[in-house]
Amino acid sequence: MNALKAGIDVLIATPGRLLDLMNQGFINLRDVQFFVLDEADRMLDMGFIHDVKKVIVRLPERRQSLFFSATMPPDVAKLADTILHNPAKVEVTPVSSTADTIQQAMYFVEKEDKRKLLVHILNDRNIRSALVFARTKHGADRVAKDLLKAGIQAEAIHGNKSQNARQRALSNFKSRETRVLVATDIAARGIDVDELSHVINYELPNIPETYVHRIGRTGRAGHDGIALSFCDSEETAYLKDIHKLIGKTVPVVTDHPYVMDVATASVTPAPTQRQGQNRRNSQPNSRQHGSGNPARQEARHRPNGPSNRQPNSAETKNQGRTQGNRPDGQFDKNRSLGRPSESKPSHSKPSAPQNKPSRGSGNSRFLNFGSDKNY
């Protein structure tokens, strides 16, 4: 406080703390000439934007504003344009560029197997250090605890940790006392570790530019680096966006013990009407076994009774389709790899030949790793 009262030329602060000191009367921004917003893409997201706007309205109208950011998603760029006036844009490299010194690889794995796959990979002692990215603070803590249980020295770093705890974890990681550092995207900003050998995306980011920023932590200063990513059945859309951004397909690793099983992948549900017909047809019909209401049994034997009519062709096809499904509505593994269906749904592609797996699964395309459709 004494330094502030004496007057300073440069002030570095977080938005929340700056507003706190301004409200207490310790800081006045009326004489500011240069306003710098570092990590602008994070400062302008929904977590900080309100505090940033409160700071901006206290600044002089005539000033120079500078925004620095490694990535700038389109929606954040639009928001920045509402704050800046006719800004000049300086780019070192395009946001979609990934360094040639980074070897990338993709692992398709179910969500519940990610922890075991991570332990399996880190059991390789050739991995000297690894920065693991998790999507949430709770997720980062959970991954670090799971690694500790497996005998792998790991620490988590995120916004809920105290400043001392974050600095201690980072110092231990840089000195190699901690082999694995698990971080969220915000907490990892500014981390620069010499000769970081591996970056692991435990969860794919929902913003493709973030992927480029994450893997850029390795392969620096002319050193080689390796970036490994885990993709479960719910993250394939994120992977498709990443491939579109970087302009190439990340190679897929298939020789690991937790490859995503096609039979457990999500299946696109049938239209609602057909689901109702299948569900009705798949239930055991007590009336056909001579049980139920006697009045209904009597009506069934009448010439014009409701149960005596002949099924139409659509119902016959539905019944044939239902026989391949389990009564409990779960996906039948044998059905997915067996024979082509006799029915001809109007919106589905022709069924595959018998010597090939069915493409009914949403992730069966991952079996053909040489195809350009591996997204």
C-alpha positions in Angstrom: 0.0 0.0 0.0 2.9 2.4 0.7 4.2 1.9 -2.8 0.8 2.7 -4.3 0.5 5.8 -2.2 4.0 6.9 -3.3 3.0 6.6 -6.9 4.1 3.9 -9.5 4.7 3.8 -13.2 3.6 0.2 -13.8 0.9 -1.8 -12.1 0.3 -5.5 -12.7 -2.9 -6.9 -11.2 -5.7 -9.4 -11.6 -9.1 -7.8 -12.4 -10.8 -8.8 -9.2 -8.0 -7.5 -6.9 -7.7 -4.3 -9.0 -11.4 -3.5 -8.5 -11.1 -4.2 -4.8 -8.2 -1.7 -4.4 -10.1 0.8 -6.6 -13.2 0.5 -4.4 -11.1 1.1 -1.3 -9.7 4.3 -2.8 -6.0 3.1 -3.1 -6.0 3.2 -7.0 -7.2 5.7 -9.5 -6.9 5.0 -13.2 -7.5 8.5 -14.6 -3.8 8.9 -15.7 -3.3 5.5 -17.3 -1.8 5.8 -20.8 -1.3 2.1 -21.7 -3.8 -0.7 -20.8 -2.5 -4.2 -21.4 -4.7 -7.3 -21.2 -2.6 -10.5 -21.1 -4.1 -13.9 -21.9 -7.0 -12.0 -23.5 -8.9 -15.0 -24.7 -9.3 -16.1 -21.0 -9.9 -12.7 -19.7 -12.7 -12.1 -22.1 -14.5 -15.4 -21.5 -17.6 -15.5 -19.2 -15.5 -16.0 -16.1 -13.7 -12.6 -16.2 -15.5 -10.4 -18.7 -17.6 -8.6 -16.2 -14.7 -7.6 -14.1 -12.7 -6.5 -17.2 -15.6 -4.3 -18.3 -15.8 -2.7 -14.9 -12.1 -1.8 -15.2 -12.3 -0.5 -18.7 -15.1 2.0 -17.9 -12.7 3.6 -15.3 -9.9 4.1 -17.9 -9.4 7.4 -19.7 -11.1 7.5 -23.1 -7.8 8.4 -24.8 -5.4 5.5 -24.2 -3.6 2.7 -26.0 -5.0 -0.8 -25.4 -3.0 -3.9 -26.1 -4.4 -7.5 -26.0 -2.0 -10.4 -25.9 -3.1 -14.0 -26.5 -1.8 -17.3 -27.8 -5.2 -18.2 -29.2 -8.2 -16.0 -30.1 -11.4 -17.9 -30.9 -13.9 -16.1 -33.2 -16.5 -15.4 -30.5 -13.8 -13.9 -28.2 -12.4 -11.9 -31.2 -15.8 -10.4 -31.8 -16.0 -9.4 -28.1 -12.6 -7.8 -28.3 -13.7 -5.7 -31.3 -16.4 -4.1 -29.1 -13.6 -2.9 -26.8 -10.9 -1.9 -29.2 -11.1 0.8 -31.9 -9.6 0.0 -35.3 -6.9 -2.3 -33.8 -3.8 -3.5 -35.7 -3.3 -7.3 -35.6 0.1 -8.8 -35.2 0.5 -12.6 -35.6 3.7 -14.6 -35.1 2.3 -17.8 -36.6 -1.2 -18.8 -37.6 -3.3 -20.1 -34.8 -3.8 -23.4 -36.6 -0.1 -24.1 -36.8 1.4 -27.0 -34.9 5.2 -27.3 -34.6 6.8 -29.9 -36.8 8.9 -31.0 -33.8 5.8 -32.3 -32.0 4.8 -35.9 -32.6 1.0 -36.2 -32.2 -1.0 -39.4 -31.4 -4.6 -40.1 -30.7 -6.0 -42.9 -28.4 -9.6 -43.9 -28.7 -10.7 -45.1 -25.3 -13.9 -45.2 -23.3 -14.3 -42.6 -20.5 -14.1 -45.1 -17.7 -10.9 -46.6 -19.1 -9.0 -43.3 -19.4 -7.5 -43.5 -15.9 -6.1 -47.1 -16.6 -4.8 -46.0 -20.0 -3.0 -43.0 -18.4 -1.3 -45.3 -15.8 -0.4 -47.8 -18.5 1.3 -45.1 -20.6 3.1 -43.5 -17.6 4.5 -46.8 -16.5 7.0 -46.2 -19.3 10.0 -44.7 -17.5 11.2 -43.2 -20.7 8.6 -40.5 -20.1 10.7 -38.2 -18.0 8.0 -35.5 -17.4 4.4 -35.1 -18.5 2.0 -32.3 -18.4 -1.6 -33.7 -18.3 -4.5 -31.5 -19.1 -8.0 -32.0 -17.5 -11.1 -30.0 -18.4 -12.2 -29.1 -14.8 -10.6 -28.4 -11.4 -12.3 -31.4 -9.8 -11.1 -33.6 -12.7 -7.5 -32.5 -12.3 -7.6 -33.4 -8.6 -9.2 -36.8 -9.3 -6.5 -37.6 -12.0 -3.7 -36.6 -9.7 -5.1 -38.8 -6.8 -5.5 -41.7 -9.2 -1.9 -41.4 -10.3 -0.6 -41.2 -6.7 -2.6 -44.4 -5.9 -0.8 -46.1 -8.8 2.6 -45.1 -7.4 3.2 -42.2 -9.9 4.4 -39.0 -8.4 1.8 -36.3 -9.5 0.4 -33.0 -8.4 -2.5 -30.9 -9.5 -2.5 -27.2 -10.3 -5.6 -25.1 -10.8 -7.4 -21.9 -9.7 -8.7 -23.4 -6.4 -5.2 -24.0 -5.2 -3.5 -21.3 -3.2 -0.7 -19.3 -4.8 1.9 -21.0 -2.6 0.5 -24.4 -3.5 0.6 -23.6 -7.2 4.2 -22.3 -7.0 5.3 -25.3 -5.0 3.8 -27.8 -7.5 5.4 -25.9 -10.4 8.8 -25.8 -8.7 8.6 -29.5 -8.0 7.7 -30.2 -11.6 10.5 -28.1 -13.0 13.1 -29.7 -10.6 11.8 -33.2 -11.6 10.7 -34.0 -8.1 7.2 -34.4 -9.5 7.1 -36.4 -12.7 3.5 -35.5 -13.7 1.7 -32.2 -13.4 -2.1 -32.2 -13.9 -3.4 -28.8 -14.9 -6.4 -27.0 -16.2 -6.1 -24.7 -19.1 -6.2 -21.4 -17.1 -3.7 -22.6 -14.5 -1.3 -23.8 -17.2 -1.0 -20.4 -18.8 2.5 -19.1 -18.5 4.0 -22.5 -17.6 7.3 -22.9 -19.4 9.3 -26.0 -18.5 12.6 -26.8 -20.2 12.7 -30.0 -22.3 9.1 -31.0 -21.4 8.9 -34.4 -23.1 5.2 -35.2 -23.1 1.9 -33.4 -23.1 -1.2 -35.6 -22.5 -4.8 -34.4 -23.2 -6.7 -36.5 -20.7 -9.8 -34.8 -22.1 -10.1 -33.1 -25.4 -10.8 -29.4 -25.3 -14.1 -28.1 -26.7 -12.2 -25.2 -28.3 -9.9 -26.5 -31.1 -7.5 -23.5 -30.7 -6.9 -24.7 -27.1 -5.5 -28.0 -28.4 -2.9 -26.1 -30.4 -2.0 -24.1 -27.3 -1.8 -27.2 -25.1 0.5 -29.2 -27.2 2.7 -26.2 -27.8 4.0 -26.7 -24.3 6.3 -29.4 -25.6 8.7 -29.3 -28.6 10.1 -25.9 -27.8 13.5 -24.4 -28.5 14.3 -27.0 -31.1 13.6 -29.9 -28.9 11.4 -32.8 -29.9 8.1 -33.4 -28.1 5.2 -35.8 -27.9 1.6 -34.9 -27.6 -0.9 -37.7 -26.7 -4.6 -37.3 -26.6 -7.5 -39.5 -25.3 -10.8 -39.4 -27.1 -14.0 -41.1 -25.9 -17.2 -41.6 -27.7 -18.6 -38.2 -26.5 -15.6 -36.2 -27.7 -15.5 -37.2 -31.4 -17.1 -33.8 -32.4 -14.2 -32.0 -30.6 -11.7 -34.1 -32.5 -13.4 -33.3 -35.8 -13.0 -29.6 -35.1 -9.4 -30.0 -34.2 -8.6 -31.8 -37.5 -10.4 -29.1 -39.4 -8.3 -26.4 -37.6 -4.9 -27.9 -38.0 -5.6 -29.2 -41.5 -4.5 -32.8 -40.9 -5.6 -36.0 -39.1 -3.8 -37.0 -35.9 -2.4 -40.5 -36.2 -4.3 -43.1 -34.2 -2.7 -45.6 -31.8 -4.3 -49.0 -31.8 -1.9 -51.2 -30.0 -3.0 -50.5 -26.4 -5.1 -52.6 -24.0 -8.1 -50.2 -23.8 -9.1 -49.6 -27.4 -12.7 -48.4 -27.6 -15.1 -51.3 -28.1 -17.4 -50.8 -31.0 -20.2 -52.8 -29.4 -20.3 -50.5 -26.4 -20.3 -47.3 -28.5 -23.5 -45.2 -28.6 -26.0 -46.1 -31.2 -28.3 -43.6 -32.9 -31.8 -44.3 -31.7 -34.6 -45.1 -34.1 -37.4 -42.6 -34.8 -39.9 -42.3 -31.9 -42.7 -44.0 -33.7 -40.6 -47.0 -34.6 -39.3 -47.2 -31.1 -42.8 -47.5 -29.8 -43.6 -50.2 -32.3 -40.5 -52.1 -31.5 -41.0 -51.8 -27.8 -44.6 -53.0 -28.1 -43.6 -55.9 -30.3 -40.6 -56.9 -28.2 -42.7 -57.3 -25.0 -43.9 -60.9 -24.3 -47.5 -61.1 -25.5 -49.5 -62.8 -22.8 -52.6 -62.9 -25.1 -50.8 -65.2 -27.5 -50.0 -67.6 -24.7 -53.6 -68.0 -23.6 -53.4 -65.8 -20.5 -55.1 -62.5 -19.7 -58.6 -61.3 -19.6 -61.2 -63.9 -20.6 -63.3 -61.2 -22.4 -60.3 -60.4 -24.5 -59.7 -64.0 -25.3 -63.4 -64.3 -26.4 -63.0 -61.3 -28.6 -59.9 -62.7 -30.2 -61.8 -65.8 -31.5 -64.6 -63.7 -33.1 -64.2 -63.3 -36.8 -64.1 -59.5 -36.7 -62.4 -59.2 -33.3 -59.6 -56.6 -32.8 -57.0 -59.3 -32.2 -57.9 -61.4 -35.2 -56.9 -58.9 -37.9 -53.9 -59.7 -40.1 -50.8 -57.6 -39.5 -49.8 -55.2 -42.2 -46.5 -55.3 -44.0 -45.0 -52.5 -41.8 -45.8 -54.4 -38.6 -44.3 -57.5 -40.1 -41.1 -55.7 -40.9 -41.0 -54.2 -37.4 -41.4 -57.6 -35.8 -38.5 -58.9 -37.9 -36.4 -56.0 -36.8 -37.3 -56.4 -33.2 -36.1 -60.0 -33.1 -32.5 -58.8 -33.4 -32.9 -56.5 -30.3 -32.8 -57.6 -26.7 -36.1 -57.2 -24.9 -34.5 -54.8 -22.4 -33.7 -52.3 -25.2 -29.9 -52.7 -24.9 -27.7 -52.9 -28.0 -27.1 -56.5 -29.1 -23.4 -57.1 -29.9 -24.1 -60.1 -32.0 -26.7 -58.2 -34.0 -24.1 -55.4 -34.8 -21.7 -57.8 -36.4 -24.1 -60.3 -38.0 -26.4 -60.3 -40.9 -27.9 -57.4 -42.9 -31.3 -56.4 -41.8 -34.3 -57.4 -43.9 -36.0 -54.1 -43.3 -35.2 -51.0 -45.4 -35.3 -47.9 -43.3 -35.7 -44.8 -45.5 -32.9 -42.8 -43.8 -30.2 -45.3 -43.3 -27.4 -46.4 -45.7 -27.4 -49.9 -47.3 -26.1 -52.5 -44.8 -22.5 -53.7 -45.2 -21.6 -57.1 -46.6 -21.6 -60.0 -44.2 -17.8 -60.2 -44.0 -17.5 -56.7 -42.7 -18.6 -55.2 -39.4 -21.8 -53.2 -39.4 -21.5 -49.5 -39.5 -24.5 -49.1 -37.2 -22.3 -48.0 -34.3 -21.4 -44.4 -34.1 -17.7 -45.2 -33.7 -17.3 -48.2 -36.0 -15.5 -45.9 -38.4 -12.5 -45.9 -36.1 -11.8 -49.5 -37.1 -10.5 -48.3 -40.4 -7.5 -46.3 -39.2 -6.2 -45.6 -42.7 -9.4 -43.8 -43.8 -9.6 -40.1 -44.1 -12.9 -40.3 -42.2 -11.1 -41.1 -38.9 -12.4 -38.1 -36.9 
